[in-house]
C-alpha cells in the first residue's frame, strides 16, 4: 500500500494549441487525494517557507495581474496544484528560461484531481521543472502529509534534494543551456514571433526555420539562408578576405601568411614590431595573440595559432580601439567598442580573486548562454599576464587596470560599449563596402581605429577581420550604452514588408469523412495551380507523390509538410488522437473545418461523452486565423454549437438543401454569409441572397450519382473550404469532377473494383455512423435484385464492449455473410474476445451463425470473403492495412476466377 498523498497520473507536452490553451504548454495531472482538503492557509508556515526558497514568487501577479498577486492567493488559501504551477514557472525563470503563464483546473467528475498547466522554453527543462516543483512543495508539507509517487512519469532522469533550491536550479540551468537557444538565435526567434512568423526548430542546436512551406527561410544564429557560401568561405580565410578588401581600396593591416616559425620571424621583422599572430581561419579570438614584440614571444604565439589552423597570419598591429560594426544588407545597424577582459585592482585582492568577483556578475555565463561570458583562466591568460610581469597571485594596486587577454572578444570574457550613434559616416560606408565585397548579407566588421567618430582614412587604422556569423549579444545587451534591436533588421531582410511568411493551411477534423474531404480539397487546390501537400490516414503526400506511408493524421506528419520547401498549400487531416497527445502542429489555420461529431473512441483518454469529443474537435474551430474561415456542418447539432466560440468568419455546408438544415444557416445567409448545399441534384454556392451552381452532383464521380450521400457531404465541405479561400466555382467544379472512386484517388475510402462478376467495395468504415452511411449505399447498389453482400468487419479492441456488440449488430443487419476479424494489435484484449462480442451482436440482429466467420487477422478474413464470392455478389472490405488489402483484391482480380484462392496468399506474402 503506497504512503503517497500526491500521485502523478499523466503528463503531456503540447507543442501547439490544445484542449486547454492556445499556447504550447506542459500538462501534469495530479491526484491530491486528502491533500485537497488543506489549502495553503491551513498549512502553518508553508507560505513563508516557500517564499524564502523562491523569493522571485513576489513578481507573480496571478489572478490579480500585479506583483504580489500570487502571494495574496497563498495567504488567503489556494490548492497545492495551483502552488505547484507557480513553483514550476519560477524554477524555470530562475534557471534562465523566460516563461510566465500557467493555469490549474479541476478535472471534471474527478474529485481531488487537477490539471496543472504551464508554459515552457523547451520540453526537457519544462518537465524537469514540473517534477522539481512537486518535490519542493511536497518537502515543505508537514511530515504526515508528505509523499509523492509517479514522478518518473514527468522526468525520470532528474534527481537531487527538492529543498536544496540552488542545486535544483543549477540542474535546471544545465538543461536549459543544453536544450535552449543562444542569445543571438533567441533574439531572432523572438523578433520572428513578434511579427507572427512561424518558428520551427530543425535540430537540437540553432538551425531554425522561419515561415512555412515554400515561403520558409532558415537561420543558424546570425547566418541566414541568404548568406553566400563563397562569402562565408572568404570571411573564414582571413588572408583572402584582406586581399579582397585591399583590391577595392579598403584599409587593412599589412600581413603575411606563414607556415613555420622562421617564416613568421622574417615576416615580423619586415612588418615591424609589434605584430598580431592569428590562425588563418579561427574564430571567437581563439589562437590570437596581440602585441607580440620579440622573437621569443612570437614563437609561443605561433604555436598557439597553429594549434587552431596549420597556416598562420602575421600582420601589422594597428593602433586604436577594437570595434565591431554590424552590417545588415546595405546598412550599419549597430556598433560596439569591444574591451578586452580585465580586472581593476583594489590593493587587497589577487588577480585570481578579482576574476572570481567579475565572474559573479549575474550577466555572465558559460559560453554564449548569457549576454557576457565568464573569464576563463587558462594557459593563454597566464602567459599574457606573464608578459606584463603579473601572475594570478599578484595583487594590483588600487585603481590599476590589468588586461587579461590581447583579443577583445566577448567569448573570452570581454565587454562591449555601444558606439552606434557616433560612428563616422565614412567608417560606416567602408564597413558596408567590406560586407558587399565578400558578398555577405549579415556581417560583423572588426575595425581598429583610434576614434570611431573620426574617419579611419584620416586617423589611421583599418579593418582587421570580417565575420560571416557575427554574435549579436554585444549589441543586444552592451555592458555600457544603449541596447540595439539588431534582430529586427535581420528578420526584415528575410521577410521584407509585404512578403508573406506562411503558406495557407486547411485543417479538417470530424468523426467521419476527413480523409476524403482532405483529398477532394487537395485536388481542387492543385487544379487552382498550387503545389499542395496533404496528410491523411494513408500517408503524407506532396502533389500525387506519397512521401510517407501509414496513418499521417497527427501533428508530426503535419510538421513534415510545413517544413517541405515545395509545398504552397497544406491540407491537414487533424485527428482526435494527435490533438489530445500534442495539440495542433500550427498556431492558426486559414480555413478550418469540423465535418461532424458522432460516437467513436468514447471511453478513451478521458473522452467519455459526445460532448467531450466535440470539445476536442472544436480545437480546430477555435484556432482559425481571425481573417480566416471556420467551415461547419449546418446539419450537425454539435458542430452548430461550435459557431459561438469559433474564430474567423463562419461558413456553413450541408449535403442536403438549405431548407433542411438547422436554423442558423438561413439566418447566416440573410446577413450576407457564405454556405454550400446540395440543392435538387446540384452543389450550390450561396453568398447572401445570391446562389450559383458549382457542379451537378452526378458529375462528381465519387458520389456514385448521389447514391453515396456521405460523399455528397464531403464534396460540400471541400467546396465550402475552397470557396472560403476565394477559389472560383469553376475551379472547384474542375477539381471535384476529376475525383474518382478509385484506389488511386481515394485509397480505402470507397475504392471500387469489379472482377469476375463481383463488385468490391474497400472502405475504412470503422464506427456506427460510417457503417450506417455505407449500409445506405449498399441498399442502393443492391437495388431490387436478390444480391448477396459479403462483409469483412473489425474495429479496434480498445473500444467499449457495448461498442463492439453494437457494431456486430449493425453488421449482422447489413451483410448476408459476415467475416469478423481482429487487429494484430488487440489493444489490451485477449485473443478472440473482440470477435466474440461482435458475433454476439450479429446473432442478436438475426444473422445465422453459419453465415459468420471468425478470423485472427484481416488478410485471412479478406481472402475468405473473396473466396466465398459468386458472380453478382457485392464484397465489402473494411481494412486497417488499406494497401495490403488492396493488393489482395488486385491479385484476386488477376486470377482465373472466384475459385482461384491461391493468389491471395501470394499477394499477402
Order of alpha helices (4+ residues) and beta strands (2+ residues): beta-beta-alpha-alpha-alpha-beta-beta-alpha-beta-alpha-alpha-alpha-beta-beta-beta-beta-alpha-alpha-beta-alpha-beta-beta-alpha-beta-beta-beta-beta-alpha-beta-beta-alpha-beta-beta-alpha-beta-alpha-beta-alpha-alpha-beta-alpha-beta-beta-beta-alpha-beta-alpha-beta-alpha-beta-alpha-beta-alpha-beta-beta-beta-alpha-alpha-beta-beta-alpha-beta-alpha-beta-alpha-beta-alpha-beta-alpha-alpha
